[in-house]
Amino acid sequence: YAEIGIWLNPDDRSGKMDYFVGYVTNDPAPAEGFESITLSGGKYAVFRLPYGGDPFESAELALRIQALWQYIFEEWLSKRSDNIFDDTRLCFEKYGIDMAEIYIPVSLS
C-alpha cells in the first residue's frame, strides 16, 4: 500500500501549484472521484524520510518534506555538473508504511 503526492499545473506568474494525493494501483480504471495519472518509467533519484503515524496529519513530517525538497533543488541538483534532472517527467512523493520518499526523475547518459 502506498499513497502518492504530486505537484502539477505550475503557474509561472504566481508560483502556485496544485497538489494531488492519490493511491498506487495497477487498476486501469480509477475509483469513483479519482482521476488516473500515469507516471513514466525510468531512473529516479530517491530520497527517503522515515516517520511514524499518519503522514498527512504530521506537521513535523510536512516541514521535513519541505526542507528535503529545498535541499534537492537548491543544493543537490545545483552542485551536480552532469545535469541529470529530467524535466520531461514528473517528480513525486510516495508515502508508505513508516517511510516517505521523494522521487526525482534523472537521465543518466
C-alpha positions in Angstrom: 0.0 0.0 0.0 1.2 3.5 -0.8 -0.1 7.0 -1.4 1.4 9.4 -4.0 1.6 13.1 -3.7 2.3 15.1 -6.9 2.6 18.8 -7.7 1.0 19.8 -11.0 0.0 22.8 -13.0 2.7 25.3 -12.0 1.7 29.0 -12.6 4.8 30.9 -13.7 3.4 34.2 -12.6 2.1 33.4 -9.1 4.4 30.5 -8.4 1.4 28.4 -7.2 0.9 24.8 -8.0 -1.8 22.2 -7.4 -1.1 19.3 -5.0 -2.8 16.0 -5.8 -2.9 13.0 -3.5 -3.9 9.5 -4.6 -3.1 5.9 -4.2 -0.9 3.4 -6.1 -2.8 0.9 -8.2 -2.4 -1.2 -11.3 -6.1 -1.0 -12.0 -6.6 0.9 -15.3 -10.0 2.3 -14.1 -9.6 4.8 -11.2 -12.1 4.6 -8.2 -15.1 6.9 -8.3 -14.0 10.5 -7.7 -10.4 9.9 -8.7 -8.5 10.6 -12.0 -5.7 8.5 -13.3 -2.2 9.8 -13.6 0.4 7.6 -15.2 4.0 8.1 -14.0 6.6 7.5 -16.7 9.1 4.7 -16.1 12.8 5.4 -16.0 15.5 6.1 -13.5 14.8 8.2 -10.3 16.9 9.5 -7.5 15.1 8.5 -4.4 15.3 10.5 -1.1 13.9 8.7 2.0 12.5 10.0 5.3 11.3 7.6 7.9 8.3 8.6 10.0 5.6 7.2 12.3 1.9 7.8 12.4 -0.3 9.3 9.7 1.9 11.2 7.2 -0.9 13.7 6.2 -1.5 14.7 9.9 2.1 15.3 10.8 3.2 18.9 10.8 6.8 17.8 11.6 6.9 15.5 8.6 5.5 18.3 6.4 8.4 20.5 7.5 10.9 17.8 6.9 9.5 17.1 3.4 9.6 20.8 2.6 13.2 21.0 3.8 14.1 18.0 1.7 12.6 19.5 -1.5 14.5 22.6 -0.8 17.8 20.7 -0.4 17.2 18.7 -3.6 16.6 21.7 -5.8 18.8 24.3 -4.1 21.8 22.1 -3.2 21.9 18.5 -4.5 20.9 19.3 -8.1 22.7 22.7 -8.3 26.0 21.2 -7.2 25.9 18.5 -9.9 27.9 19.1 -13.0 26.2 16.3 -15.0 22.7 18.0 -15.4 20.9 14.7 -14.6 17.4 16.2 -13.8 14.9 15.0 -16.4 12.3 17.8 -16.6 10.2 15.8 -19.1 8.9 13.5 -16.3 7.2 14.3 -13.0 8.7 14.4 -9.5 6.5 12.9 -6.8 6.2 11.9 -3.2 5.4 8.4 -2.1 4.1 7.6 1.4 4.2 4.0 2.5 4.2 2.5 5.9 6.6 4.4 8.1 8.6 5.8 5.1 8.2 8.9 2.9 10.1 9.1 -0.4 10.7 11.9 -2.9 11.4 10.7 -6.4 13.3 12.9 -8.8 13.5 11.8 -12.4 17.0 11.6 -13.7 18.6 10.8 -17.1 21.9 9.1 -17.0 23.7 9.4 -20.3 
